[in-house]
Amino acid sequence: MTPSELLIEEFSRIQGTLHRTLKDATAATLTFRADADANTIAWLTWHLSRVQDDHLADLAGTAQVYADQGWADRFALPFGPTATGYGHTSADVAAVQADAELLGGYYDAVHTATVAYLGSLAAADLDRIVDESWTPAVTVGVRLASVLSDDLQHAGQAAFVRGLADRAGV
């Protein structure tokens, strides 16, 4: 297995978790909050998709799927098209109101762009420095590991919230 194939396998696990979490989810399920300020499935899915889109587009030197393919317009959220969810307040989390088809569709478009980029990588590309503001400098490989870690955690959180919502009868 090449590094590229391994990365594609790992990013595909995020997609699988999200599809299981979003399956047959109602609006109430997607916006269920474990407490008044907890993250929702809708926000978690949107946020992890935005982070992956933002970071992978930067690595690939391409436009973000969110703005370039019209997803920002379809979501019609009260934040700019470059927002990724970092620093969002409880009210911002609540503002992410989207159905499972929109959330899953956007992630799938991001995943398609991700796989295209990852498929183009050679092992040596993983050592390319992309951010010198950190010590040590961040490489493509480190950035990909960071996105994978963050997105897998958020996908797991969304799946956990789905279980809570289902148990609550939402």
C-alpha positions as CSV (number, residue, x, y, z in Angstrom):
1,M,0.0,0.0,0.0
2,T,1.4,3.4,-0.9
3,P,1.1,6.4,1.4
4,S,-1.5,7.9,-1.0
5,E,-3.6,4.7,-0.8
6,L,-3.3,4.7,3.0
7,L,-4.5,8.3,3.2
8,I,-7.4,7.7,0.9
9,E,-8.4,4.7,3.0
10,E,-8.3,6.8,6.2
11,F,-10.3,9.7,4.7
12,S,-12.8,7.2,3.4
13,R,-13.5,6.1,7.0
14,I,-14.7,9.6,7.8
15,Q,-17.1,9.4,4.9
16,G,-18.4,6.1,6.0
17,T,-19.0,7.3,9.6
18,L,-20.8,10.4,8.4
19,H,-23.1,8.5,6.0
20,R,-24.1,6.1,8.9
21,T,-24.6,9.1,11.2
22,L,-26.7,11.0,8.7
23,K,-28.8,8.1,7.5
24,D,-32.5,8.8,7.9
25,A,-31.7,11.7,10.3
26,T,-34.5,14.2,10.7
27,A,-34.1,18.0,11.2
28,A,-34.7,17.4,15.0
29,T,-32.0,14.7,15.1
30,L,-29.5,16.9,13.2
31,T,-30.0,19.9,15.5
32,F,-30.3,17.9,18.8
33,R,-28.1,19.2,21.6
34,A,-27.0,17.2,24.5
35,D,-27.1,20.5,26.5
36,A,-27.9,24.1,25.7
37,D,-24.5,24.8,24.3
38,A,-23.4,21.4,22.8
39,N,-22.5,20.9,19.2
40,T,-25.1,19.5,16.9
41,I,-24.7,16.8,14.2
42,A,-25.4,19.4,11.6
43,W,-22.7,21.7,12.9
44,L,-20.1,19.0,13.5
45,T,-20.6,17.6,9.9
46,W,-20.5,21.1,8.3
47,H,-17.4,22.1,10.4
48,L,-15.4,19.0,9.7
49,S,-16.3,19.3,6.0
50,R,-15.2,22.9,6.0
51,V,-11.9,22.2,7.7
52,Q,-11.1,19.4,5.3
53,D,-12.1,21.5,2.3
54,D,-10.1,24.5,3.5
55,H,-6.9,22.6,4.4
56,L,-6.9,20.3,1.4
57,A,-7.6,23.0,-1.1
58,D,-4.7,24.9,0.4
59,L,-2.4,21.9,0.0
60,A,-3.6,21.2,-3.5
61,G,-3.5,24.9,-4.6
62,T,-7.1,24.7,-5.7
63,A,-10.3,26.6,-4.9
64,Q,-12.4,25.4,-2.0
65,V,-15.4,23.2,-3.0
66,Y,-17.7,25.2,-0.7
67,A,-17.5,28.5,-2.6
68,D,-16.4,27.1,-6.0
69,Q,-19.2,24.6,-6.4
70,G,-22.0,26.6,-4.9
71,W,-22.3,24.9,-1.5
72,A,-22.0,28.2,0.4
73,D,-25.1,29.4,-1.5
74,R,-27.0,26.2,-0.8
75,F,-26.2,26.3,2.9
76,A,-27.1,30.0,3.1
77,L,-25.5,30.4,6.5
78,P,-25.0,33.7,8.2
79,F,-21.2,33.4,8.0
80,G,-18.9,34.3,5.1
81,P,-17.8,31.6,2.6
82,T,-14.4,31.3,4.2
83,A,-15.8,30.4,7.7
84,T,-14.8,27.0,8.9
85,G,-16.4,27.0,12.4
86,Y,-13.3,27.9,14.4
87,G,-14.3,30.3,17.2
88,H,-18.0,29.7,16.6
89,T,-20.3,30.5,19.5
90,S,-23.3,28.5,20.7
91,A,-25.5,30.7,18.5
92,D,-23.4,30.0,15.5
93,V,-23.7,26.3,16.1
94,A,-27.5,26.7,16.3
95,A,-27.5,28.6,13.0
96,V,-26.3,25.6,11.0
97,Q,-29.6,24.2,9.9
98,A,-29.2,21.8,7.0
99,D,-30.8,18.5,6.0
100,A,-28.8,15.2,5.8
101,E,-28.8,15.3,2.0
102,L,-27.1,18.7,1.9
103,L,-24.6,17.9,4.7
104,G,-23.7,14.5,3.1
105,G,-23.6,16.0,-0.4
106,Y,-21.2,18.6,0.6
107,Y,-18.9,16.2,2.4
108,D,-19.0,13.8,-0.6
109,A,-17.9,16.7,-2.9
110,V,-15.1,17.5,-0.4
111,H,-14.1,13.8,-0.3
112,T,-14.0,13.6,-4.1
113,A,-11.6,16.6,-4.2
114,T,-9.6,15.1,-1.3
115,V,-9.2,11.7,-3.1
116,A,-8.2,13.5,-6.3
117,Y,-5.4,15.4,-4.5
118,L,-4.3,12.4,-2.4
119,G,-4.1,10.3,-5.6
120,S,-1.6,12.7,-7.0
121,L,0.8,12.6,-4.1
122,A,4.1,10.8,-4.2
123,A,5.7,9.8,-0.9
124,A,8.3,12.6,-1.2
125,D,5.4,15.2,-1.4
126,L,4.6,14.4,2.2
127,D,7.8,16.2,3.3
128,R,7.1,19.5,1.6
129,I,6.9,22.3,4.1
130,V,3.6,24.2,4.0
131,D,3.8,26.3,7.2
132,E,7.0,27.7,8.7
133,S,5.2,29.6,11.5
134,W,5.4,26.4,13.7
135,T,8.5,24.7,15.2
136,P,9.1,22.3,13.7
137,A,7.7,23.5,10.4
138,V,4.5,21.8,9.2
139,T,4.8,19.5,6.3
140,V,2.1,18.1,3.9
141,G,2.1,14.9,5.9
142,V,1.7,16.6,9.2
143,R,-1.1,18.8,7.9
144,L,-2.9,15.7,6.5
145,A,-2.5,13.9,9.9
146,S,-3.9,16.9,11.7
147,V,-7.0,17.1,9.4
148,L,-7.5,13.3,9.7
149,S,-7.3,13.5,13.5
150,D,-9.6,16.4,13.8
151,D,-12.2,15.1,11.3
152,L,-12.2,11.6,12.8
153,Q,-12.8,13.0,16.2
154,H,-15.7,15.2,15.0
155,A,-17.2,12.3,13.0
156,G,-17.1,10.2,16.1
157,Q,-18.7,13.1,18.1
158,A,-21.5,13.4,15.5
159,A,-22.1,9.6,15.8
160,F,-22.2,9.8,19.6
161,V,-24.7,12.7,19.4
162,R,-26.8,10.6,17.0
163,G,-26.9,7.9,19.6
164,L,-28.0,10.3,22.2
165,A,-30.7,11.8,20.0
166,D,-31.9,8.3,19.1
167,R,-32.1,7.3,22.8
168,A,-33.9,10.5,23.6
169,G,-36.5,9.6,20.9
170,V,-35.7,12.7,18.8
